[in-house]
């Protein structure tokens, strides 16, 4: 059995748990925490957040060409300080979905309403994956890929109701997203 522990607070909503503000993991606490809990990996808070709305618009800047939100950068200084305290220790990033804009656009084009949904930029996740980060959670991206495919399917086939019909393209869209992510890292 392995134990993954979490130290720090991620903003956002996951299941029934909600936090308005995030609190970065304090590097000076990680040795004691990992030792006392006996955890095998440590999920840290460096600016990631749960859900498709990881940042409020006022926390971001806007791309003048596209109008899309640009989120604040992850706190790589905190990650590197934790790596110094726990060399070689497996680090995990929860709430690290990139919120693919093509999926958000598909959802919105087929009746959804996800204005200003924004995630962690892929280049920052690639940078994190070169460190002690061994696991990057992207559940919201999975949900977005599935929802986009289902909304599109129902828009194109309003007469269908059998889950086997609309879940097949939903699964395929999720698999496509995972394959693209795997190749890009």
C-alpha positions as CSV (number, residue, x, y, z in Angstrom):
1,X,0.0,0.0,0.0
2,X,1.2,3.5,-0.8
3,X,0.1,6.8,0.9
4,X,-0.1,10.1,-0.9
5,X,-0.4,13.0,1.5
6,X,-1.3,16.6,0.7
7,X,0.3,19.6,2.4
8,X,-0.9,23.1,1.6
9,X,-4.4,24.2,0.4
10,X,-5.6,24.3,-3.2
11,X,-8.3,26.8,-4.1
12,X,-11.4,25.6,-6.0
13,X,-14.0,22.9,-5.7
14,X,-13.4,19.1,-5.6
15,X,-16.4,17.0,-4.8
16,X,-18.0,18.6,-1.8
17,X,-14.9,20.4,-0.5
18,X,-14.4,24.0,-1.4
19,X,-11.6,26.5,-0.6
20,X,-11.7,30.1,-1.6
21,X,-8.0,30.7,-1.2
22,X,-4.9,28.7,-1.8
23,X,-2.0,28.5,0.6
24,X,1.3,27.4,-0.8
25,X,3.1,24.5,0.8
26,X,5.7,25.8,3.2
27,X,9.0,24.1,2.3
28,X,10.1,24.3,6.0
29,X,7.3,22.0,7.0
30,X,7.8,19.2,4.4
31,X,10.4,17.1,6.2
32,X,8.5,16.9,9.5
33,X,5.2,16.3,7.6
34,X,6.6,13.5,5.4
35,X,8.4,11.9,8.4
36,X,5.4,12.0,10.7
37,X,2.9,10.7,8.1
38,X,5.1,8.1,6.5
39,X,3.7,9.1,3.2
40,X,5.2,7.8,0.0
41,X,4.5,10.9,-2.1
42,X,3.6,14.4,-1.3
43,X,1.0,16.6,-3.1
44,X,2.0,20.2,-2.8
45,X,0.4,23.5,-3.4
46,X,2.3,25.8,-5.8
47,X,-0.6,27.6,-7.5
48,X,-2.6,24.9,-9.0
49,X,-6.4,24.7,-8.2
50,X,-9.3,22.4,-8.6
51,X,-11.9,22.7,-11.4
52,X,-12.2,24.5,-14.7
53,X,-12.1,27.9,-13.1
54,X,-8.7,27.8,-11.4
55,X,-8.3,31.5,-11.4
56,X,-10.6,34.5,-11.2
57,X,-10.3,36.9,-14.1
58,X,-8.8,39.5,-11.8
59,X,-5.9,37.1,-11.0
60,X,-5.1,36.8,-14.7
61,X,-4.1,39.0,-17.6
62,X,-5.9,38.9,-21.0
63,X,-4.3,38.1,-24.3
64,X,-5.0,41.2,-26.3
65,X,-5.3,39.2,-29.5
66,X,-7.7,36.4,-28.3
67,X,-9.2,37.9,-25.2
68,X,-8.4,34.6,-23.4
69,X,-7.2,34.7,-19.8
70,X,-3.6,34.1,-19.1
71,X,-3.2,32.7,-15.5
72,X,-0.4,33.6,-13.1
73,X,2.6,31.3,-13.2
74,X,3.1,28.4,-10.8
75,X,5.4,29.0,-7.9
76,X,8.4,27.0,-9.1
77,X,10.6,28.6,-6.4
78,X,8.4,26.7,-3.8
79,X,8.7,23.5,-5.8
80,X,12.5,23.8,-6.0
81,X,12.8,24.6,-2.3
82,X,10.7,21.5,-1.5
83,X,12.9,19.4,-3.8
84,X,16.0,20.6,-1.8
85,X,14.4,19.6,1.5
86,X,13.2,16.2,0.2
87,X,15.7,15.2,-2.5
88,X,14.3,12.4,-4.7
89,X,11.0,12.3,-2.9
90,X,8.0,11.9,-5.3
91,X,6.0,15.1,-5.6
92,X,2.4,15.3,-6.9
93,X,0.4,18.2,-8.3
94,X,-3.3,18.1,-7.7
95,X,-5.6,20.5,-9.6
96,X,-3.3,20.6,-12.7
97,X,-5.8,20.5,-15.5
98,X,-4.8,22.8,-18.4
99,X,-8.5,23.3,-19.3
100,X,-8.0,22.8,-23.1
101,X,-9.6,25.8,-24.8
102,X,-10.7,23.6,-27.8
103,X,-12.8,21.5,-25.5
104,X,-14.2,24.6,-23.8
105,X,-15.0,26.1,-27.2
106,X,-16.8,22.9,-28.3
107,X,-18.8,22.8,-25.1
108,X,-19.8,26.5,-25.5
109,X,-20.6,26.0,-29.2
110,X,-23.0,23.2,-28.3
111,X,-25.0,24.9,-25.6
112,X,-22.5,25.1,-22.7
113,X,-21.7,28.1,-20.7
114,X,-18.1,28.1,-19.5
115,X,-16.9,31.7,-19.8
116,X,-13.4,32.4,-18.6
117,X,-12.6,28.8,-17.9
118,X,-8.8,28.7,-17.6
119,X,-6.2,26.2,-16.5
120,X,-2.5,25.6,-16.0
121,X,-0.5,26.3,-19.1
122,X,0.9,23.1,-20.7
123,X,4.4,24.5,-20.9
124,X,4.4,25.0,-17.1
125,X,3.2,21.4,-16.6
126,X,6.0,20.2,-18.9
127,X,8.5,22.1,-16.8
128,X,7.1,20.6,-13.6
129,X,7.3,17.1,-15.0
130,X,11.1,17.6,-15.4
131,X,11.4,18.0,-11.6
132,X,10.5,15.6,-8.8
133,X,6.9,15.8,-9.9
134,X,5.9,12.2,-10.7
135,X,2.1,12.6,-11.0
136,X,0.0,15.4,-12.4
137,X,-3.7,15.2,-11.8
138,X,-5.9,16.4,-14.8
139,X,-9.4,15.2,-13.9
140,X,-11.1,18.4,-15.1
141,X,-9.5,18.0,-18.5
142,X,-11.0,14.5,-18.7
143,X,-14.4,15.9,-17.7
144,X,-14.2,18.6,-20.3
145,X,-13.2,16.2,-23.1
146,X,-16.1,13.9,-22.2
147,X,-18.6,16.7,-21.9
148,X,-17.5,18.3,-25.2
149,X,-18.0,15.1,-27.1
150,X,-21.4,14.4,-25.5
151,X,-22.7,17.9,-26.1
152,X,-21.5,17.8,-29.7
153,X,-23.0,14.3,-30.2
154,X,-26.4,15.3,-28.8
155,X,-26.4,18.4,-30.9
156,X,-25.8,16.3,-34.1
157,X,-28.0,13.4,-33.1
158,X,-30.9,14.7,-30.9
159,X,-32.9,11.6,-31.6
160,X,-30.4,9.3,-29.8
161,X,-30.7,8.4,-26.2
162,X,-28.7,5.2,-25.8
163,X,-25.5,5.8,-23.7
164,X,-23.6,3.3,-25.8
165,X,-24.1,5.7,-28.7
166,X,-22.8,8.9,-27.1
167,X,-20.3,7.5,-24.6
168,X,-18.3,5.9,-27.4
169,X,-17.2,9.2,-28.9
170,X,-16.8,10.6,-25.4
171,X,-14.3,7.9,-24.4
172,X,-12.5,8.3,-27.7
173,X,-12.2,12.0,-27.2
174,X,-10.8,11.4,-23.7
175,X,-8.3,8.9,-25.1
176,X,-7.3,11.3,-27.8
177,X,-6.6,14.0,-25.1
178,X,-4.5,11.6,-23.1
179,X,-2.5,10.5,-26.1
180,X,-1.7,14.1,-27.0
181,X,-0.6,14.8,-23.5
182,X,1.6,11.7,-23.3
183,X,3.4,12.7,-26.5
184,X,3.9,16.3,-25.5
185,X,5.6,15.5,-22.2
